[in-house]
């Protein structure tokens, strides 16, 4: 009788462990799918941001402005999304500062719509980055908590590098 109770308890413990492993493994898989989806969205949004900046540069060049960031060089660079995000944010700030400094020389007929597209892209990019970071941080949290850290080790899951969100300085670009 005692052996039946011990055997039943052992089977129950094993079943609970198996259910926990399946549950947390599915949770990891679901979070990785969400991060991959966010990464794909970020890729599209970063490309769109780059295209908008590439359309702004000729307008600045036509106004004979010097020291314009060389956005076209980004295509030849082999950088990951994190580095591309940093580069594009830096270039965006530089371009907006140039627009703010030389607004009397610029043709705002074309520039206004591009700046609006840039702002819209910025909002979409922030939302995608927040979604990516939230899911990445949850993966990283699970990776350092017992028993999910064991599942991570056996399943060869990796920690997720999150983005450091950069806030853009507000510029007073007047609508003409």
N, CA, C and O of each residue as an XYZ file, in Angstrom:
704
protein
N       0.809     -1.191      0.000
C       0.000      0.000      0.000
C       0.859      1.266      0.000
O       0.581      2.207     -0.742
N       1.893      1.287      0.825
C       2.779      2.442      0.908
C       3.525      2.653     -0.412
O       3.777      3.786     -0.821
N       3.878      1.530     -1.077
C       4.581      1.640     -2.361
C       3.672      2.236     -3.439
O       4.137      2.959     -4.320
N       2.402      1.935     -3.364
C       1.442      2.491     -4.332
C       1.307      3.995     -4.137
O       1.222      4.735     -5.117
N       1.284      4.462     -2.893
C       1.180      5.894     -2.601
C       2.443      6.614     -3.053
O       2.367      7.674     -3.674
N       3.606      6.044     -2.744
C       4.878      6.650     -3.151
C       4.985      6.659     -4.669
O       5.411      7.654     -5.254
N       4.603      5.564     -5.309
C       4.630      5.489     -6.773
C       3.677      6.489     -7.398
O       4.034      7.136     -8.383
N       2.469      6.636     -6.853
C       1.489      7.604     -7.363
C       1.968      9.029     -7.196
O       1.798      9.861     -8.088
N       2.580      9.312     -6.027
C       3.111     10.654     -5.776
C       4.262     10.961     -6.737
O       4.380     12.082     -7.230
N       5.104      9.967     -6.999
C       6.221     10.148     -7.930
C       5.713     10.437     -9.337
O       6.216     11.336    -10.010
N       4.729      9.684     -9.773
C       4.145      9.901    -11.103
C       3.520     11.290    -11.174
O       3.665     11.975    -12.186
N       2.834     11.713    -10.131
C       2.208     13.027    -10.085
C       3.261     14.136    -10.172
O       3.085     15.108    -10.906
N       4.344     13.985     -9.427
C       5.421     14.977     -9.458
C       6.041     15.036    -10.847
O       6.302     16.125    -11.358
N       6.277     13.897    -11.460
C       6.843     13.861    -12.805
C       5.894     14.524    -13.804
O       6.337     15.286    -14.663
N       4.603     14.244    -13.700
C       3.624     14.864    -14.598
C       3.585     16.380    -14.433
O       3.515     17.109    -15.423
N       3.628     16.858    -13.197
C       3.638     18.302    -12.948
C       4.894     18.932    -13.550
O       4.820     20.007    -14.145
N       6.036     18.279    -13.404
C       7.285     18.786    -13.989
C       7.197     18.830    -15.515
O       7.623     19.810    -16.126
N       6.658     17.798    -16.130
C       6.516     17.759    -17.586
C       5.586     18.877    -18.057
O       5.866     19.545    -19.052
N       4.486     19.076    -17.342
C       3.546     20.144    -17.708
C       4.211     21.511    -17.581
O       4.011     22.373    -18.437
N       4.997     21.721    -16.528
C       5.702     22.996    -16.358
C       6.702     23.220    -17.486
O       6.804     24.329    -18.011
N       7.440     22.180    -17.865
C       8.419     22.307    -18.946
C       7.706     22.670    -20.245
O       8.148     23.568    -20.963
N       6.619     21.988    -20.550
C       5.870     22.269    -21.781
C       5.314     23.691    -21.750
O       5.394     24.411    -22.746
N       4.750     24.099    -20.606
C       4.179     25.435    -20.482
C       5.235     26.517    -20.714
O       5.022     27.430    -21.513
N       6.358     26.420    -20.027
C       7.382     27.460    -20.149
C       8.103     27.408    -21.491
O       8.515     28.445    -22.011
N       8.255     26.250    -22.038
C       8.869     26.151    -23.367
C       7.958     26.818    -24.406
O       8.445     27.518    -25.293
N       6.661     26.608    -24.303
C       5.718     27.275    -25.198
C       5.733     28.785    -24.991
O       5.617     29.556    -25.944
N       5.877     29.195    -23.739
C       5.940     30.630    -23.449
C       7.176     31.249    -24.100
O       7.084     32.309    -24.720
N       8.327     30.596    -23.962
C       9.537     31.062    -24.644
C       9.321     31.146    -26.153
O       9.643     32.157    -26.778
N       8.781     30.094    -26.726
C       8.571     30.063    -28.181
C       7.657     31.202    -28.623
O       7.928     31.867    -29.623
N       6.582     31.426    -27.885
C       5.648     32.490    -28.226
C       6.325     33.854    -28.126
O       6.123     34.704    -28.994
N       7.123     34.079    -27.085
C       7.833     35.353    -26.940
C       8.861     35.549    -28.059
O       9.016     36.660    -28.567
N       9.556     34.489    -28.441
C      10.521     34.606    -29.546
C       9.812     34.923    -30.857
O      10.340     35.674    -31.677
N       8.632     34.367    -31.063
C       7.853     34.690    -32.269
C       7.476     36.171    -32.259
O       7.561     36.843    -33.287
N       7.059     36.679    -31.098
C       6.696     38.089    -30.995
C       7.905     39.000    -31.239
O       7.780     40.043    -31.881
N       9.061     38.605    -30.731
C      10.273     39.397    -30.938
C      10.673     39.377    -32.417
O      11.082     40.400    -32.966
N      10.557     38.228    -33.050
C      10.890     38.124    -34.482
C       9.941     38.988    -35.314
O      10.368     39.649    -36.260
N       8.667     38.982    -34.963
C       7.686     39.819    -35.657
C       8.036     41.301    -35.486
O       8.004     42.066    -36.450
N       8.364     41.694    -34.271
C       8.752     43.081    -34.008
C      10.028     43.433    -34.756
O      10.157     44.548    -35.261
N      10.967     42.506    -34.836
C      12.214     42.735    -35.559
C      11.949     42.959    -37.046
O      12.571     43.822    -37.666
N      11.034     42.191    -37.612
C      10.669     42.391    -39.020
C      10.018     43.756    -39.228
O      10.308     44.437    -40.211
N       9.143     44.159    -38.310
C       8.528     45.483    -38.399
C       9.574     46.586    -38.274
O       9.512     47.591    -38.983
N      10.534     46.397    -37.372
C      11.606     47.382    -37.210
C      12.428     47.507    -38.483
O      12.821     48.610    -38.863
N      12.688     46.400    -39.136
C      13.436     46.419    -40.386
C      12.722     47.284    -41.422
O      13.345     48.109    -42.091
N      11.426     47.088    -41.544
C      10.638     47.861    -42.509
C      10.633     49.346    -42.140
O      10.818     50.207    -43.001
N      10.421     49.638    -40.855
C      10.359     51.032    -40.417
C      11.710     51.742    -40.533
O      11.759     52.926    -40.865
N      12.795     51.033    -40.263
C      14.122     51.636    -40.405
C      14.440     51.907    -41.874
O      15.041     52.931    -42.198
N      14.045     51.006    -42.754
C      14.233     51.243    -44.188
C      13.419     52.447    -44.642
O      13.892     53.262    -45.434
N      12.201     52.554    -44.141
C      11.334     53.680    -44.497
C      11.948     54.991    -44.009
O      11.938     55.990    -44.728
N      12.480     54.988    -42.792
C      13.127     56.190    -42.242
C      14.315     56.589    -43.113
O      14.511     57.767    -43.413
N      15.097     55.602    -43.511
C      16.246     55.870    -44.367
C      15.797     56.458    -45.707
O      16.421     57.391    -46.211
N      14.734     55.926    -46.279
C      14.221     56.449    -47.554
C      13.752     57.890    -47.420
O      13.992     58.708    -48.308
N      13.088     58.204    -46.319
C      12.627     59.578    -46.104
C      13.821     60.523    -45.985
O      13.826     61.606    -46.569
N      14.830     60.102    -45.226
C      16.034     60.940    -45.088
C      16.739     61.120    -46.433
O      17.266     62.194    -46.726
N      16.745     60.061    -47.248
C      17.360     60.158    -48.576
C      16.586     61.120    -49.489
O      17.165     61.689    -50.415
N      15.307     61.302    -49.240
C      14.514     62.271    -50.016
C      14.723     63.695    -49.516
O      14.580     64.651    -50.278
N      15.059     63.836    -48.239
C      15.287     65.171    -47.671
C      16.648     65.723    -48.098
O      16.789     66.925    -48.322
N      17.640     64.851    -48.211
C      19.005     65.290    -48.516
C      19.090     66.115    -49.807
O      19.731     67.166    -49.782
N      18.483     65.707    -50.935
C      18.576     66.544    -52.140
C      17.960     67.940    -51.968
O      18.427     68.901    -52.578
N      16.930     68.051    -51.154
C      16.329     69.362    -50.899
C      17.337     70.256    -50.179
O      17.449     71.446    -50.474
N      18.061     69.672    -49.239
C      19.091     70.433    -48.524
C      20.256     70.777    -49.448
O      20.820     71.868    -49.369
N      20.611     69.837    -50.324
C      21.699     70.094    -51.276
C      21.323     71.194    -52.262
O      22.172     72.008    -52.626
N      20.065     71.233    -52.701
C      19.607     72.280    -53.620
C      19.675     73.660    -52.985
O      19.798     74.662    -53.690
N      19.596     73.722    -51.671
C      19.692     74.992    -50.955
C      21.142     75.361    -50.667
O      21.412     76.333    -49.962
N      22.079     74.578    -51.217
C      23.525     74.839    -51.067
C      23.977     74.793    -49.607
O      24.799     75.598    -49.169
N      23.421     73.834    -48.865
C      23.798     73.659    -47.464
C      24.924     72.628    -47.401
O      24.870     71.587    -48.056
N      25.926     72.934    -46.612
C      27.072     72.033    -46.455
C      26.911     71.211    -45.184
O      26.024     71.476    -44.372
N      27.765     70.223    -45.018
C      27.804     69.357    -43.827
C      26.515     68.572    -43.613
O      26.043     68.427    -42.486
N      25.958     68.073    -44.697
C      24.764     67.232    -44.605
C      25.223     65.810    -44.324
O      26.160     65.333    -44.964
N      24.587     65.123    -43.383
C      24.979     63.727    -43.098
C      24.856     62.864    -44.357
O      23.935     63.035    -45.155
N      25.772     61.962    -44.511
C      25.810     61.108    -45.704
C      24.959     59.866    -45.471
O      25.473     58.799    -45.134
N      23.659     60.020    -45.655
C      22.704     58.952    -45.410
C      22.912     57.799    -46.391
O      22.739     56.634    -46.032
N      23.283     58.127    -47.627
C      23.434     57.084    -48.645
C      24.523     56.075    -48.308
O      24.514     54.968    -48.846
N      25.455     56.425    -47.437
C      26.523     55.492    -47.056
C      26.016     54.355    -46.155
O      26.680     53.327    -46.021
N      24.850     54.539    -45.545
C      24.318     53.500    -44.662
C      24.048     52.198    -45.410
O      24.203     51.115    -44.847
N      23.647     52.299    -46.668
C      23.337     51.090    -47.441
C      24.575     50.207    -47.624
O      24.466     48.981    -47.661
N      25.739     50.825    -47.737
C      26.958     50.053    -47.953
C      27.549     49.501    -46.648
O      28.398     48.610    -46.674
N      27.101     50.030    -45.525
C      27.622     49.565    -44.240
C      26.919     48.279    -43.826
O      25.716     48.128    -44.039
N      27.652     47.373    -43.246
C      27.081     46.122    -42.743
C      26.889     46.273    -41.237
O      27.774     45.957    -40.441
N      25.720     46.760    -40.875
C      25.436     46.973    -39.464
C      24.108     46.319    -39.113
O      23.241     46.137    -39.968
N      23.965     45.969    -37.836
C      22.718     45.339    -37.391
C      21.662     46.410    -37.114
O      21.929     47.606    -37.228
N      20.470     45.964    -36.750
C      19.364     46.900    -36.529
C      19.645     47.883    -35.403
O      19.248     49.046    -35.477
N      20.323     47.423    -34.368
C      20.603     48.299    -33.236
C      21.518     49.449    -33.659
O      21.280     50.602    -33.299
N      22.554     49.135    -34.419
C      23.471     50.171    -34.888
C      22.798     51.065    -35.926
O      23.004     52.278    -35.927
N      21.990     50.468    -36.812
C      21.270     51.249    -37.817
C      20.314     52.224    -37.142
O      20.208     53.377    -37.559
N      19.623     51.773    -36.109
C      18.712     52.645    -35.365
C      19.475     53.842    -34.791
O      19.029     54.982    -34.920
N      20.622     53.584    -34.160
C      21.415     54.671    -33.580
C      21.877     55.647    -34.661
O      21.779     56.863    -34.492
N      22.381     55.105    -35.775
C      22.858     55.954    -36.869
C      21.731     56.809    -37.450
O      21.905     58.006    -37.681
N      20.580     56.187    -37.681
C      19.458     56.926    -38.260
C      18.935     57.998    -37.308
O      18.557     59.085    -37.745
N      18.913     57.701    -36.019
C      18.468     58.709    -35.050
C      19.436     59.885    -35.013
O      19.016     61.040    -34.937
N      20.732     59.590    -35.066
C      21.733     60.656    -35.069
C      21.597     61.507    -36.326
O      21.621     62.736    -36.260
N      21.454     60.843    -37.471
C      21.308     61.575    -38.731
C      20.016     62.384    -38.768
O      19.994     63.494    -39.300
N      18.961     61.845    -38.216
C      17.689     62.568    -38.173
C      17.841     63.845    -37.353
O      17.384     64.913    -37.759
N      18.487     63.724    -36.199
C      18.703     64.913    -35.368
C      19.553     65.952    -36.096
O      19.260     67.147    -36.044
N      20.609     65.493    -36.778
C      21.468     66.414    -37.511
C      20.704     67.103    -38.640
O      20.829     68.312    -38.835
N      19.917     66.331    -39.379
C      19.160     66.904    -40.504
C      18.113     67.889    -40.004
O      17.932     68.953    -40.597
N      17.423     67.549    -38.922
C      16.416     68.464    -38.385
C      17.056     69.732    -37.831
O      16.474     70.813    -37.918
N      18.240     69.604    -37.269
C      18.953     70.796    -36.794
C      19.337     71.678    -37.977
O      19.224     72.902    -37.903
N      19.791     71.064    -39.067
C      20.131     71.826    -40.273
C      18.889     72.535    -40.810
O      18.940     73.711    -41.172
N      17.774     71.806    -40.855
C      16.522     72.410    -41.341
C      16.126     73.579    -40.449
O      15.685     74.619    -40.940
N      16.280     73.414    -39.153
C      15.949     74.477    -38.213
C      16.872     75.681    -38.397
O      16.415     76.823    -38.338
N      18.155     75.441    -38.617
C      19.127     76.526    -38.765
C      18.991     77.267    -40.097
O      19.212     78.477    -40.151
N      18.629     76.557    -41.172
C      18.593     77.151    -42.511
C      17.176     77.231    -43.074
O      16.993     77.130    -44.287
N      16.185     77.408    -42.229
C      14.809     77.361    -42.709
C      14.490     78.462    -43.716
O      13.580     78.299    -44.528
N      15.220     79.584    -43.682
C      14.957     80.663    -44.631
C      15.429     80.321    -46.047
O      14.952     80.933    -47.003
N      16.341     79.373    -46.213
C      16.868     78.991    -47.523
C      16.118     77.813    -48.157
O      16.337     77.510    -49.330
N      15.252     77.155    -47.413
C      14.689     75.876    -47.858
C      13.319     76.017    -48.505
O      12.567     76.951    -48.230
N      13.021     75.051    -49.381
C      11.729     74.954    -50.045
C      10.831     74.058    -49.194
O      10.969     72.835    -49.202
N       9.918     74.679    -48.466
C       9.088     73.922    -47.538
C       7.886     73.272    -48.203
O       7.132     72.560    -47.540
N       7.689     73.499    -49.501
C       6.583     72.824    -50.186
C       6.797     71.314    -50.155
O       5.876     70.559    -49.842
N       7.982     70.884    -50.470
C       8.319     69.457    -50.463
C       8.698     68.982    -49.056
O       8.392     67.857    -48.660
N       9.351     69.839    -48.336
C       9.925     69.469    -47.049
C       8.863     69.206    -45.979
O       9.042     68.319    -45.145
N       7.771     69.956    -45.988
C       6.725     69.780    -44.974
C       6.169     68.363    -44.969
O       6.034     67.750    -43.910
N       5.850     67.847    -46.134
C       5.276     66.493    -46.176
C       6.301     65.449    -45.748
O       5.945     64.464    -45.102
N       7.563     65.650    -46.100
C       8.598     64.704    -45.684
C       8.822     64.744    -44.175
O       9.049     63.706    -43.554
N       8.761     65.915    -43.593
C       8.918     66.026    -42.140
C       7.729     65.373    -41.441
O       7.896     64.723    -40.409
N       6.526     65.543    -42.000
C       5.347     64.862    -41.434
C       5.504     63.347    -41.518
O       5.173     62.634    -40.570
N       6.008     62.855    -42.644
C       6.243     61.409    -42.795
C       7.303     60.938    -41.808
O       7.198     59.845    -41.252
N       8.316     61.758    -41.592
C       9.375     61.424    -40.643
C       8.814     61.335    -39.219
O       9.172     60.432    -38.463
N       7.940     62.271    -38.860
C       7.313     62.235    -37.534
C       6.414     61.010    -37.383
O       6.414     60.365    -36.334
N       5.652     60.689    -38.418
C       4.782     59.511    -38.379
C       5.619     58.238    -38.246
O       5.281     57.334    -37.481
N       6.709     58.185    -38.998
C       7.614     57.043    -38.918
C       8.212     56.927    -37.526
O       8.372     55.828    -36.995
N       8.537     58.062    -36.945
C       9.111     58.092    -35.596
C       8.135     57.492    -34.580
O       8.536     56.716    -33.711
N       6.863     57.852    -34.693
C       5.849     57.308    -33.778
C       5.697     55.804    -33.971
O       5.629     55.060    -32.993
N       5.643     55.348    -35.223
C       5.532     53.914    -35.500
C       6.763     53.163    -34.995
O       6.660     52.062    -34.455
N       7.914     53.775    -35.180
C       9.166     53.162    -34.743
C       9.206     53.027    -33.222
O       9.640     52.001    -32.699
N       8.761     54.047    -32.526
C       8.722     53.982    -31.053
C       7.811     52.860    -30.574
O       8.145     52.135    -29.637
N       6.648     52.722    -31.228
C       5.709     51.659    -30.837
C       6.317     50.281    -31.088
O       6.194     49.389    -30.248
N       6.970     50.099    -32.235
C       7.590     48.812    -32.560
C       8.755     48.515    -31.607
O       8.940     47.371    -31.193
N       9.532     49.537    -31.265
C      10.645     49.352    -30.334
C      10.144     48.985    -28.938
O      10.734     48.143    -28.261
N       9.058     49.620    -28.516
C       8.492     49.296    -27.201
C       7.993     47.853    -27.180
O       8.229     47.129    -26.212
N       7.314     47.437    -28.228
C       6.817     46.064    -28.329
C       7.984     45.077    -28.296
O       7.933     44.073    -27.584
N       9.034     45.362    -29.066
C      10.231     44.521    -29.108
C      10.869     44.448    -27.716
O      11.155     43.363    -27.210
N      11.086     45.611    -27.109
C      11.746     45.658    -25.799
C      10.930     44.962    -24.720
O      11.485     44.246    -23.887
N       9.617     45.167    -24.728
C       8.775     44.522    -23.712
C       8.892     43.007    -23.777
O       9.051     42.349    -22.749
N       8.814     42.456    -24.975
C       8.915     41.002    -25.127
C      10.342     40.510    -24.884
O      10.539     39.450    -24.291
N      11.328     41.268    -25.335
C      12.721     40.905    -25.086
C      13.062     40.923    -23.608
O      13.783     40.051    -23.122
N      12.546     41.915    -22.892
C      12.800     41.986    -21.450
C      12.121     40.832    -20.715
O      12.654     40.324    -19.729
N      10.955     40.420    -21.191
C      10.294     39.271    -20.554
C      11.098     37.993    -20.793
O      11.206     37.158    -19.894
N      11.660     37.829    -21.985
C      12.524     36.673    -22.266
C      13.736     36.709    -21.342
O      14.097     35.694    -20.747
N      14.356     37.866    -21.223
C      15.537     37.999    -20.365
C      15.191     37.765    -18.899
O      15.992     37.196    -18.156
N      14.010     38.196    -18.480
C      13.570     37.952    -17.102
C      13.402     36.452    -16.864
O      13.879     35.923    -15.860
N      12.728     35.770    -17.784
C      12.530     34.322    -17.636
C      13.868     33.573    -17.660
O      14.022     32.538    -17.011
N      14.818     34.104    -18.409
C      16.101     33.436    -18.546
C      16.907     33.427    -17.249
O      17.836     32.634    -17.101
N      16.560     34.286    -16.331
C      17.326     34.391    -15.087
C      16.496     34.028    -13.863
O      16.845     34.396    -12.741
N      15.414     33.316    -14.073
C      14.511     32.937    -12.991
C      14.363     31.417    -12.995
O      14.257     30.799    -14.054
N      14.356     30.830    -11.819
C      14.174     29.381    -11.713
C      12.696     29.056    -11.838
O      11.896     29.792    -11.261
N      12.279     28.057    -12.515
C      12.914     26.976    -13.247
C      13.085     27.278    -14.740
O      13.591     26.447    -15.494
N      12.656     28.482    -15.158
C      12.717     28.778    -16.594
C      14.150     28.927    -17.100
O      14.400     28.753    -18.293
N      15.086     29.243    -16.221
C      16.481     29.312    -16.664
C      17.002     27.936    -17.079
O      17.862     27.841    -17.954
N      16.491     26.872    -16.462
C      16.877     25.511    -16.863
C      16.322     25.172    -18.246
O      17.003     24.562    -19.071
N      15.098     25.570    -18.479
C      14.486     25.324    -19.791
C      15.241     26.092    -20.863
O      15.462     25.578    -21.959
N      15.639     27.334    -20.550
C      16.429     28.129    -21.498
C      17.748     27.427    -21.823
O      18.157     27.367    -22.983
N      18.397     26.908    -20.812
C      19.682     26.230    -21.011
C      19.542     24.985    -21.884
O      20.339     24.775    -22.799
N      18.546     24.171    -21.608
C      18.365     22.936    -22.371
C      17.844     23.187    -23.782
O      18.105     22.398    -24.690
N      17.109     24.283    -23.970
C      16.527     24.575    -25.282
C      17.404     25.497    -26.119
O      17.062     25.804    -27.261
N      18.520     25.939    -25.571
C      19.480     26.797    -26.280
C      18.868     28.137    -26.691
O      19.204     28.664    -27.752
N      17.980     28.693    -25.873
C      17.442     30.025    -26.137
C      18.506     31.053    -25.775
O      19.342     30.822    -24.902
N      18.461     32.176    -26.454
C      19.430     33.240    -26.231
C      18.751     34.427    -25.561
O      17.544     34.623    -25.699
N      19.542     35.223    -24.829
C      19.030     36.482    -24.305
C      18.810     37.436    -25.479
O      19.449     37.307    -26.523
N      17.920     38.374    -25.301
C      17.579     39.336    -26.342
C      18.211     40.675    -25.995
O      18.068     41.171    -24.877
N      18.914     41.257    -26.966
C      19.481     42.588    -26.784
C      18.379     43.604    -27.058
O      17.845     43.667    -28.166
N      18.043     44.389    -26.054
C      16.985     45.371    -26.222
C      17.572     46.694    -26.721
O      18.778     46.925    -26.644
N      16.703     47.541    -27.226
C      17.106     48.847    -27.747
C      17.113     49.868    -26.632
O      16.287     49.827    -25.719
N      18.050     50.773    -26.722
C      18.048     51.941    -25.844
C      17.325     53.032    -26.627
O      17.837     53.550    -27.620
N      16.141     53.363    -26.164
C      15.321     54.336    -26.886
C      15.936     55.717    -26.766
O      16.260     56.178    -25.672
N      16.091     56.370    -27.911
C      16.631     57.720    -27.940
C      15.478     58.681    -28.159
O      14.650     58.494    -29.051
N      15.440     59.695    -27.343
C      14.403     60.713    -27.523
C      14.943     61.775    -28.457
O      16.072     62.246    -28.322
N      14.106     62.131    -29.400
C      14.494     63.159    -30.354
C      14.243     64.518    -29.735
O      13.225     64.746    -29.082
N      15.199     65.422    -29.954
C      15.025     66.782    -29.474
C      13.953     67.465    -30.290
O      13.913     67.323    -31.512
N      13.080     68.208    -29.626
C      12.074     68.926    -30.401
C      12.701     70.114    -31.113
O      13.450     70.887    -30.515
N      12.391     70.249    -32.380
C      12.902     71.364    -33.166
C      11.728     72.241    -33.559
O      10.625     71.750    -33.799
N      11.968     73.510    -33.621
C      10.938     74.460    -34.004
C      11.008     74.674    -35.519
O      11.548     75.677    -35.986
N      10.471     73.747    -36.260
C      10.430     73.923    -37.709
C       9.087     74.551    -38.025
O       8.032     73.952    -37.817
N       9.152     75.753    -38.524
C       7.932     76.484    -38.801
C       7.312     76.022    -40.100
O       8.017     75.789    -41.082
N       6.012     75.889    -40.114
C       5.289     75.546    -41.334
C       5.141     76.820    -42.153
O       4.725     77.857    -41.637
N       5.478     76.733    -43.409
C       5.379     77.904    -44.283
C       4.255     77.756    -45.262
O       4.024     78.649    -46.077
